[in-house]
């Protein structure tokens, strides 16, 4: 099956990434449009013939997450009603993945609700990146491919040639993934013991477990919103004698004020990917963006050709 038969569309939240993916694939981005009415309603329109053609829609669900997720559902419905052969949702950042469990009384498992909605709209497959929790794949009854940004972020860090590097997990929950970073970079490993007491996105870093004195510390995480965790851990690392502090985070969501907070922190360089492009504020010089377009493009190519994508996952 040739790439000429596929159609890759971009939702309004991922126009730049869609262009980069299409450039990797050597195809033109398919035409579509999203209209926003004065009352807040969304209207989507396909400007291509998709009948009996495989469709790939790229749409992250960051700012504004509710609008972007609803737009995503409308796109899936529109493609199915236009008789597309299949609809693969490429969702680089799944915002509601944070709602993956019922950890207190009378709350919604939001990620499961979103999974049900995507299936009900007619999605045939989902391709995403660095889900907040791996078990979210089990919320879906359709195939879900959870790609990893780790190799791309690690390669970007390597280009700085840092000396005596130590990978730091921001909490015990991310420790398993952080160990993979340490293994890939062939470095030592440390953990920040963190306590979060409410939903206001503030944290207390209690202690650093591991040796960081006179080393270049690399904090790794799957996403950052307020920047609070990164900054608190960075400050604690400096207190413990770290010579330099870098950070590598897959999804740079960044609420208002987060970029300034990071620029004023001990973090000398923060690597993020381009899974999110609807941040409310521009980046400062500390932030470097690593494109994941080649990874998503290759995943789309392999899915389209009915080839295995297991080679895209680091061993």
N, C-alpha and C positions, 0 to 999 in steps of 0.2 A: 504494500500500500504506500503510495508516494505522498510526500508532504503537500503536493498540489491539491489533494482531496480534502485536507484539513482546513478548518477555519478557526483562527485564534482571535477572540474578541477581548476587549478590555472594558471592565466596568469603570465608573468615574473615579474610583478610589485607587486604581492601579494603572493609569494610562502610561506612565513612563516605563514601568517595569514591563508592561505588555509590549511596548515598542522594542525594548531590549531583547525580550524573548523572541520576538519575530525576527529581529536582526540576526540572532543566533541561528534560527531555523532557516533563514534565507527566504522568508515569505513576507508578504504585505499584511499588515494588521487589518482584519476585517472591519467593516464599517457598521457603526451603531451609534445611537445617541440616547442620552438621559436628560429628561426635562424635569425641572423642579417648579411647581406652580406656587403662587403666592400664598396658598393655604398650607404649604408644606408637603403636599402630595407629590409622589414621584411618578414619572411616566417613562417607559423604556420602549425603544423602537429599533428593530433589526433592519439594517439597510442592505442586506445581502440575501440571496436565495440559499437557505440552509437545508432544503428538502433532501433527505437521505444522505446527509453529509455529517461526519463527526465534528462536533463543536467543542472548543475549549474556551472557557470563560475565566479570565483572570480578575479577581476582585478580593482585596483585603477588607477586613471589617474593623478598621480603626476609625478615627474621627471622621464624621460622627458615626459611632458603631451601629446604632439602631437603623439609621438611614441606609448605611452601606449594606447591612445584612438584608434589609427589606428589598433593596435594589437587586441584590444577588438572587433572592427568591423570585422576583419578577422576571429577571433574565432567564432563569431556568424554565419558568413557566412559558415564557414567550418562545423559547427555542423548541420546547416540546410541542407547543401548539402549531409551530411552523414546520413540524414533521422532521426535525433533525434526527439523524440516525442515532446519535448518542450525545449526551451532555456531560462533559467532564468539568467539574468545578475546581479551578486552581485557586485556592484560598491561601495565599502566602502567610497571612497572619489571621488567626482565628481568635478574635477578642474574647468571646465568651468561653473559651477553653479554660479560663480560670475558675469557672463555675462547674467543676467536675465532680462534686460530691455534696452530700447533705451533712455538713459538719456542725450544724446547730438546728434547733427545732424550727419548723414552719418556714423553711426556705426552699427555693426552687433549685433543681439541678439544671442550670441554664444551658450547659453544653449539650445535655441530652435533648432538651426542647429544640435547640437549633438543629441538631442532627435529625430529629423527627421531621422538622419543617423542610429541610433540604430534600429528604427522601420523598415527602409528600408532594413537593413541587415537581419532582421528576428527575433529580440528579442521578446519574448512573455511576459516577465515581468522584472521589474527592482526592485532590493532591494538595498537601499543605506542608508546613515546615515547623519543626521544633514545637510540637504540641506541648502545652504546659504539663500534661500527664499522658503517658502512653496509653492508659486504659480508655481514653476517649475514643480510640479507634473502635473499641467494642460497643460504643453507643450507636454505631451505624450498622446497617445490614447490607450496605454496599461497600465495595473495596475502598480503602483509605490508604494512601501512601504518605507517610510522614517523613519528609526529607530532612537531612541534617546540615546545618550551616557550619558545623565545627571545622571541617577541613579547609573551607574557604577563609574563615576567620583566623585559623591557626597559621595558614600560609601568609596572611597579611601581617600577623605578629612576627613571624620568622624574618620577614623582610627588614624589620627594625634591628635584627640581630641583638636582642637583649642578652645581657650577661647574667648568669646564675639565676635563671627564671624559676619561679614557684607559682603554680596555679592555685588560686584561692576560690573555694566555693563560698558563696554569700550566706549559705545556711546548710543545715544537714539535709534538707529535702532535695537540694541540687547536687549533693555530694557524688552520687553515682555517675551523673553526666560529667561533672567536673573531673572525675578521675579519668574519663575518656580523653578529655583535653590534655591532661597531664601525660597520659600514655602516648598520645599522638605527638606531643612536643618533647617527650622523653625528659620530663622534669619532675621535681618533687611536688608535693601536694599539701595544702592546708585548708582548714575549714573555719569560717566565722560562725560562732555560736550566737544566733540571732533570736530575738523574741519580738513577736508582733502581738500587741494587746488589743487592737481594735481594727476597724475597717478604714481608718483615716490615712492609710498609706505611710504611717510613721513607724519606725522600728528602733529597737535598742540592741546594739551589738554588745554582747556581754564579754566575749573573749575570742582570741584567735588561737586555734588549736593547730600547732605545727610551727616549724622554724621559718621565720621570714626576715630575720635581722640581716642587713646588708645585701638583701636579694632584690631582684626586680619582680614585684608581685603582679600577677595577671588575674584580676577578678573576672569570672565568667558567669553568665546567667542567660536565661532564655528571653527575658524581656525586662525593660525598665520603663516606668511611667513617670513617677515624680523624681526619680534619681536619688531618692532618699537612701535606699539600701546601699547603692554603689558608693555614695559619698560617706556614709557612716562607716562602711567597711574600710574604705580608703584611708580615712582619718585614723582608724584604729590600727591599720597596718603601719602607718607612719609613726604612730606612738610606739609600736613594737620594733621600730628600727629598720623598716623596709627602705631601700635606697631609692626606688622608683615605684610608681603604681600605674599600671595600665589596666584597661578593662576591655572585654569583648562580649557583646550582647547581640543576640540574633535580632530581636525586634525592638527598635528604638521608637517607642510610642511617644514619649515626652509630652506631658501636660504642660500648661503654661508655667513658666518659671523654672522648669527642669533643666533646660539648656544652660541658663545662667548659673544655676546651682552647680552644675558639673564643671563649667568653665572656671568657677571660683574654688573648686575642690583640689585636693592633691593629685587627682587623676591627670596624668600628662597626655594620654592618648586614649580615646574610646573608639573602638571599632564596632560598627553596627552594619546591618545589611539594608538593602532597599526594599524589604518586604512591606514597609510602611512609608507612604509618601504624602500623607495628609496631616502632618504635624502642624500645630498652630503657630509655631515660631521657627525662624531660620536657625541653622546650625552655626556654631562658633568654630574656631580653628582647631579645637581639641578633638572634634568628631570627624572620623574617617568613615566613608560609606563604601562597603564592599558589595558588589552586585552579585545576586544569586540567579540572575537571568540564565547563565549557561546551565546551571543545575536544573532549573525548571524546564528550560528548553529541551535538554536531553531527556528528561523524564517524559515530556510530551511526545517527543520523537519516538521513544521506545514504546510507550503505550500505544501510539498510533500504528506502529509497525508490529504490534503484538509481540514485542520482545520483553525479556526480563529486565526489570529495573534494579535488581538486587546489587548489580555492580556499582550503583550510585551510593550505596550505604557503606561507610567505613567498617572494616572488620575489627 
